[in-house]
Amino acid sequence: MVPSKLHMLICLCNCFTLIHPFDWQSLNPAAQIQSSAWINKIQDLMVAANLGQTKIPKGDGSYSVGCTDLMFDYTNKGSFLRLYYPSQDDDHSDTLWIPNKEYFWGLSKLLGTHSLMATFLELLFGSMTTPAKWNSPLRTGEKYPLIVFSHGLGAFRTIYSAIGNDLASHGFIVAAVEHRDGSASATYYFKDQSDAMKGDKSWLYFKTLKRDEEEARLRNEQVQQRAKECSQALNLILDIDHGKPVKNALDLEFDVKQLKVSFKKAIFPLFLGAVHQNFDDFTFATGQVFGYLFKLKGDIDSNVAIDLTNKASLAFLQKHLGLQKDFDQWDSLIEGEDENLIPGTNINTTSQHVTTLQNLTEIGK
């Protein structure tokens, strides 16, 4: 029987049984730790990961991709996001994927594991990078559509970089919000201006249900706060676009003023019943190491799956936003016309429509 903590770790790593084709040897890695061959194998896999043999994929479009972090208002009421954008050059270094050890602590807490799991995760992924150039200048000369991206439960702003990179490589600016509603495994803010100047972070971790607390009520409150945080991030970025002075509390090399008049005319469509399955970077980053630790058999290679997802997203965006691109070449993917796709969704969204409209009405008040 699979221990519950290991099962949760597998879920965090994006349900490899459905995504990545590994035929693994054992569901109980602890039983093999006594073997020196096992230890040597894990060390080899970790070295391979650090050498780039386990990679988060680059975007498939024609634009180079840059990346930076923006924090508007240093308090926990402000906006915190990671920005992916078409960049001007490739001279800058790649972006550190998970930039603080506290995120590993948050993941460990989310999994309900011993604190040693945080150390293990940091050893595996602490130096891993994503193929976007850190603080590279924004590519000028054209305007870009803006996408505000909201992470899933237990995630945070940096771990959907495969999606952010690909969209940016096709000419989008992607603002991946890090939520302060207790849904992120970890996030931070600054208590005051002095702490912000010193970089003295105050950390918030994943909010677990209290005894007898109703989950539906908590999730509803979180969804409403997440929607407000996305709207707030959008408004702040549009303020920059309109030339209003906005200060990045993180004081990074990236010049926020570059974003002025960088966005295409805003369009605000509302799509009900638009759902997704979790597809974060762990699908790519953990392949070989966890492939040796757990015996799982997948159906679709991770790179095939993300390619289908990204192309379908681009076709969807062109169709509904009236973009003058060639993304309509992938319209068939929206209808599920591929051997690796199913039409529609495997989630029943009918009952969610009324609740969604009610929540949106409350948020708009």
VOTOR-211106 format. One record per residue (C-alpha): residue in one letter; x, y, z. Coordinates in steps of 0.1 Angstrom, whole numbers. Layout:
REM residues N
type:a, east:X, north:Y, up:Z;
...
//
This chain:
REM residues 365
type:m, east:0, north:0, up:0;
type:v, east:14, north:34, up:-10;
type:p, east:20, north:57, up:21;
type:s, east:-3, north:87, up:20;
type:k, east:26, north:112, up:21;
type:l, east:42, north:96, up:-9;
type:h, east:9, north:97, up:-26;
type:m, east:6, north:134, up:-20;
type:l, east:41, north:140, up:-33;
type:i, east:31, north:122, up:-65;
type:c, east:0, north:144, up:-68;
type:l, east:22, north:175, up:-63;
type:c, east:45, north:163, up:-91;
type:n, east:15, north:165, up:-115;
type:c, east:2, north:130, up:-115;
type:f, east:30, north:113, up:-135;
type:t, east:8, north:83, up:-141;
type:l, east:-10, north:104, up:-167;
type:i, east:19, north:125, up:-180;
type:h, east:54, north:109, up:-181;
type:p, east:63, north:75, up:-195;
type:f, east:85, north:59, up:-168;
type:d, east:84, north:23, up:-158;
type:w, east:98, north:26, up:-123;
type:q, east:112, north:0, up:-100;
type:s, east:97, north:5, up:-66;
type:l, east:70, north:24, up:-47;
type:n, east:91, north:22, up:-15;
type:p, east:124, north:40, up:-19;
type:a, east:131, north:38, up:18;
type:a, east:135, north:1, up:16;
type:q, east:164, north:6, up:-9;
type:i, east:183, north:33, up:10;
type:q, east:206, north:6, up:25;
type:s, east:219, north:-2, up:-9;
type:s, east:250, north:18, up:-19;
type:a, east:241, north:12, up:-55;
type:w, east:208, north:30, up:-49;
type:i, east:226, north:60, up:-33;
type:n, east:250, north:62, up:-61;
type:k, east:222, north:61, up:-87;
type:i, east:203, north:89, up:-69;
type:q, east:235, north:110, up:-68;
type:d, east:241, north:105, up:-105;
type:l, east:206, north:115, up:-113;
type:m, east:209, north:147, up:-91;
type:v, east:242, north:156, up:-110;
type:a, east:224, north:150, up:-143;
type:a, east:196, north:173, up:-132;
type:n, east:221, north:201, up:-123;
type:l, east:238, north:196, up:-156;
type:g, east:206, north:204, up:-174;
type:q, east:196, north:169, up:-185;
type:t, east:163, north:174, up:-166;
type:k, east:150, north:207, up:-181;
type:i, east:121, north:230, up:-180;
type:p, east:114, north:235, up:-218;
type:k, east:121, north:267, up:-237;
type:g, east:92, north:285, up:-254;
type:d, east:85, north:274, up:-289;
type:g, east:79, north:308, up:-304;
type:s, east:102, north:332, up:-321;
type:y, east:107, north:357, up:-293;
type:s, east:135, north:356, up:-267;
type:v, east:120, north:355, up:-232;
type:g, east:128, north:376, up:-202;
type:c, east:117, north:373, up:-166;
type:t, east:115, north:395, up:-135;
type:d, east:96, north:398, up:-102;
type:l, east:73, north:427, up:-94;
type:m, east:60, north:437, up:-59;
type:f, east:37, north:467, up:-58;
type:d, east:31, north:477, up:-22;
type:y, east:54, north:457, up:1;
type:t, east:26, north:447, up:25;
type:n, east:5, north:415, up:23;
type:k, east:-23, north:437, up:7;
type:g, east:-1, north:445, up:-23;
type:s, east:5, north:427, up:-55;
type:f, east:33, north:402, up:-60;
type:l, east:39, north:386, up:-94;
type:r, east:64, north:371, up:-118;
type:l, east:65, north:386, up:-152;
type:y, east:74, north:367, up:-184;
type:y, east:78, north:389, up:-215;
type:p, east:94, north:391, up:-250;
type:s, east:130, north:403, up:-243;
type:q, east:155, north:423, up:-262;
type:d, east:186, north:400, up:-259;
type:d, east:199, north:368, up:-245;
type:d, east:229, north:382, up:-226;
type:h, east:215, north:378, up:-192;
type:s, east:216, north:347, up:-171;
type:d, east:187, north:322, up:-168;
type:t, east:162, north:327, up:-140;
type:l, east:165, north:307, up:-108;
type:w, east:134, north:285, up:-107;
type:i, east:126, north:284, up:-70;
type:p, east:144, north:314, up:-55;
type:n, east:141, north:309, up:-17;
type:k, east:145, north:279, up:6;
type:e, east:112, north:289, up:24;
type:y, east:93, north:277, up:-7;
type:f, east:107, north:242, up:-1;
type:w, east:97, north:244, up:35;
type:g, east:62, north:254, up:23;
type:l, east:61, north:224, up:-1;
type:s, east:72, north:201, up:27;
type:k, east:44, north:215, up:50;
type:l, east:19, north:211, up:22;
type:l, east:28, north:175, up:18;
type:g, east:27, north:169, up:56;
type:t, east:62, north:155, up:56;
type:h, east:92, north:158, up:79;
type:s, east:113, north:190, up:75;
type:l, east:140, north:168, up:60;
type:m, east:118, north:167, up:29;
type:a, east:124, north:204, up:24;
type:t, east:162, north:198, up:26;
type:f, east:158, north:170, up:1;
type:l, east:138, north:191, up:-23;
type:e, east:162, north:220, up:-20;
type:l, east:191, north:197, up:-28;
type:l, east:173, north:185, up:-59;
type:f, east:160, north:218, up:-72;
type:g, east:177, north:247, up:-54;
type:s, east:200, north:255, up:-83;
type:m, east:176, north:246, up:-112;
type:t, east:169, north:274, up:-136;
type:t, east:142, north:281, up:-161;
type:p, east:151, north:293, up:-197;
type:a, east:141, north:329, up:-193;
type:k, east:166, north:357, up:-190;
type:w, east:165, north:373, up:-156;
type:n, east:159, north:411, up:-158;
type:s, east:166, north:412, up:-195;
type:p, east:152, north:444, up:-212;
type:l, east:118, north:443, up:-227;
type:r, east:117, north:440, up:-265;
type:t, east:105, north:474, up:-278;
type:g, east:88, north:484, up:-310;
type:e, east:55, north:466, up:-307;
type:k, east:26, north:461, up:-282;
type:y, east:18, north:428, up:-265;
type:p, east:-14, north:412, up:-252;
type:l, east:-13, north:408, up:-214;
type:i, east:-23, north:376, up:-196;
type:v, east:-28, north:375, up:-158;
type:f, east:-21, north:340, up:-146;
type:s, east:-34, north:326, up:-113;
type:h, east:-16, north:296, up:-98;
type:g, east:-32, north:264, up:-84;
type:l, east:-38, north:253, up:-48;
type:g, east:-5, north:248, up:-31;
type:a, east:16, north:264, up:-59;
type:f, east:33, north:298, up:-62;
type:r, east:43, north:323, up:-88;
type:t, east:74, north:305, up:-103;
type:i, east:64, north:269, up:-109;
type:y, east:43, north:274, up:-141;
type:s, east:73, north:288, up:-160;
type:a, east:70, north:263, up:-189;
type:i, east:36, north:279, up:-197;
type:g, east:48, north:315, up:-190;
type:n, east:79, north:310, up:-212;
type:d, east:60, north:296, up:-241;
type:l, east:33, north:323, up:-241;
type:a, east:60, north:350, up:-239;
type:s, east:79, north:334, up:-267;
type:h, east:48, north:339, up:-289;
type:g, east:45, north:376, up:-281;
type:f, east:25, north:378, up:-248;
type:i, east:33, north:394, up:-215;
type:v, east:24, north:370, up:-187;
type:a, east:18, north:382, up:-151;
type:a, east:19, north:352, up:-128;
type:v, east:3, north:363, up:-95;
type:e, east:15, north:349, up:-62;
type:h, east:-16, north:348, up:-39;
type:r, east:-16, north:358, up:-3;
type:d, east:-49, north:341, up:5;
type:g, east:-33, north:310, up:21;
type:s, east:-36, north:290, up:-11;
type:a, east:2, north:293, up:-20;
type:s, east:25, north:268, up:-3;
type:a, east:46, north:298, up:6;
type:t, east:48, north:335, up:-2;
type:y, east:62, north:366, up:15;
type:y, east:58, north:403, up:21;
type:f, east:75, north:431, up:41;
type:k, east:61, north:444, up:74;
type:d, east:73, north:479, up:69;
type:q, east:95, north:501, up:47;
type:s, east:126, north:493, up:68;
type:d, east:122, north:456, up:63;
type:a, east:116, north:461, up:26;
type:m, east:149, north:481, up:23;
type:k, east:168, north:453, up:42;
type:g, east:151, north:425, up:23;
type:d, east:138, north:411, up:57;
type:k, east:109, north:389, up:45;
type:s, east:79, north:379, up:64;
type:w, east:66, north:345, up:53;
type:l, east:31, north:332, up:49;
type:y, east:25, north:294, up:44;
type:f, east:-3, north:272, up:31;
type:k, east:-35, north:276, up:52;
type:t, east:-47, north:242, up:64;
type:l, east:-83, north:236, up:75;
type:k, east:-90, north:239, up:111;
type:r, east:-110, north:212, up:129;
type:d, east:-147, north:214, up:120;
type:e, east:-139, north:242, up:95;
type:e, east:-160, north:239, up:63;
type:e, east:-137, north:236, up:33;
type:a, east:-163, north:250, up:8;
type:r, east:-165, north:283, up:28;
type:l, east:-127, north:286, up:30;
type:r, east:-122, north:279, up:-7;
type:n, east:-149, north:303, up:-17;
type:e, east:-133, north:331, up:4;
type:q, east:-99, north:322, up:-13;
type:v, east:-114, north:323, up:-48;
type:q, east:-129, north:358, up:-41;
type:q, east:-96, north:371, up:-28;
type:r, east:-77, north:355, up:-57;
type:a, east:-100, north:373, up:-82;
type:k, east:-94, north:406, up:-64;
type:e, east:-56, north:401, up:-64;
type:c, east:-57, north:393, up:-102;
type:s, east:-78, north:425, up:-108;
type:q, east:-54, north:445, up:-87;
type:a, east:-24, north:432, up:-105;
type:l, east:-41, north:440, up:-139;
type:n, east:-49, north:476, up:-128;
type:l, east:-14, north:482, up:-115;
type:i, east:1, north:470, up:-148;
type:l, east:-23, north:491, up:-168;
type:d, east:-14, north:521, up:-146;
type:i, east:22, north:516, up:-157;
type:d, east:11, north:513, up:-193;
type:h, east:-7, north:547, up:-189;
type:g, east:25, north:563, up:-175;
type:k, east:16, north:565, up:-138;
type:p, east:46, north:562, up:-115;
type:v, east:47, north:528, up:-98;
type:k, east:76, north:515, up:-76;
type:n, east:88, north:479, up:-75;
type:a, east:94, north:472, up:-38;
type:l, east:120, north:446, up:-48;
type:d, east:143, north:472, up:-63;
type:l, east:155, north:449, up:-91;
type:e, east:175, north:458, up:-122;
type:f, east:145, north:456, up:-145;
type:d, east:132, north:491, up:-153;
type:v, east:94, north:491, up:-147;
type:k, east:90, north:522, up:-170;
type:q, east:98, north:499, up:-199;
type:l, east:62, north:486, up:-196;
type:k, east:48, north:520, up:-205;
type:v, east:26, north:518, up:-237;
type:s, east:37, north:481, up:-242;
type:f, east:2, north:466, up:-241;
type:k, east:-24, north:462, up:-268;
type:k, east:-59, north:476, up:-262;
type:a, east:-75, north:457, up:-233;
type:i, east:-102, north:432, up:-240;
type:f, east:-122, north:418, up:-211;
type:p, east:-140, north:386, up:-222;
type:l, east:-156, north:363, up:-195;
type:f, east:-155, north:326, up:-202;
type:l, east:-176, north:304, up:-180;
type:g, east:-167, north:267, up:-175;
type:a, east:-131, north:272, up:-186;
type:v, east:-113, north:246, up:-165;
type:h, east:-78, north:231, up:-166;
type:q, east:-58, north:202, up:-152;
type:n, east:-28, north:210, up:-131;
type:f, east:4, north:213, up:-153;
type:d, east:32, north:228, up:-133;
type:d, east:70, north:226, up:-139;
type:f, east:75, north:196, up:-116;
type:t, east:63, north:175, up:-145;
type:f, east:96, north:183, up:-162;
type:a, east:119, north:191, up:-133;
type:t, east:115, north:158, up:-115;
type:g, east:115, north:133, up:-143;
type:q, east:146, north:111, up:-138;
type:v, east:150, north:114, up:-100;
type:f, east:115, north:106, up:-90;
type:g, east:113, north:82, up:-119;
type:y, east:138, north:61, up:-100;
type:l, east:121, north:66, up:-66;
type:f, east:85, north:56, up:-76;
type:k, east:71, north:29, up:-99;
type:l, east:47, north:47, up:-122;
type:k, east:37, north:42, up:-158;
type:g, east:26, north:72, up:-178;
type:d, east:8, north:76, up:-212;
type:i, east:21, north:108, up:-227;
type:d, east:56, north:124, up:-226;
type:s, east:56, north:157, up:-207;
type:n, east:69, north:177, up:-236;
type:v, east:42, north:164, up:-259;
type:a, east:15, north:172, up:-233;
type:i, east:27, north:208, up:-227;
type:d, east:31, north:214, up:-264;
type:l, east:-5, north:204, up:-270;
type:t, east:-17, north:225, up:-241;
type:n, east:2, north:256, up:-252;
type:k, east:-8, north:254, up:-288;
type:a, east:-45, north:249, up:-279;
type:s, east:-42, north:279, up:-256;
type:l, east:-27, north:301, up:-283;
type:a, east:-55, north:290, up:-308;
type:f, east:-81, north:298, up:-281;
type:l, east:-66, north:332, up:-274;
type:q, east:-65, north:342, up:-311;
type:k, east:-101, north:330, up:-316;
type:h, east:-116, north:350, up:-287;
type:l, east:-93, north:380, up:-286;
type:g, east:-92, north:387, up:-324;
type:l, east:-54, north:385, up:-326;
type:q, east:-37, north:388, up:-360;
type:k, east:-15, north:358, up:-357;
type:d, east:-12, north:323, up:-372;
type:f, east:-23, north:305, up:-340;
type:d, east:-55, north:294, up:-358;
type:q, east:-34, north:266, up:-374;
type:w, east:-41, north:248, up:-341;
type:d, east:-78, north:253, up:-340;
type:s, east:-84, north:216, up:-343;
type:l, east:-68, north:211, up:-309;
type:i, east:-95, north:231, up:-292;
type:e, east:-120, north:205, up:-304;
type:g, east:-98, north:177, up:-291;
type:e, east:-88, north:165, up:-325;
type:d, east:-55, north:147, up:-316;
type:e, east:-48, north:112, up:-306;
type:n, east:-36, north:124, up:-272;
type:l, east:-66, north:146, up:-265;
type:i, east:-103, north:141, up:-255;
type:p, east:-130, north:165, up:-266;
type:g, east:-145, north:187, up:-239;
type:t, east:-135, north:181, up:-203;
type:n, east:-135, north:153, up:-178;
type:i, east:-149, north:177, up:-151;
type:n, east:-186, north:185, up:-147;
type:t, east:-188, north:223, up:-148;
type:t, east:-226, north:227, up:-151;
type:s, east:-232, north:230, up:-114;
type:q, east:-204, north:256, up:-111;
type:h, east:-219, north:282, up:-134;
type:v, east:-245, north:297, up:-109;
type:t, east:-219, north:298, up:-81;
type:t, east:-194, north:314, up:-104;
type:l, east:-218, north:341, up:-114;
type:q, east:-228, north:348, up:-78;
type:n, east:-191, north:351, up:-68;
type:l, east:-183, north:374, up:-96;
type:t, east:-213, north:396, up:-87;
type:e, east:-201, north:398, up:-51;
type:i, east:-166, north:407, up:-62;
type:g, east:-179, north:435, up:-85;
type:k, east:-198, north:452, up:-57;
//
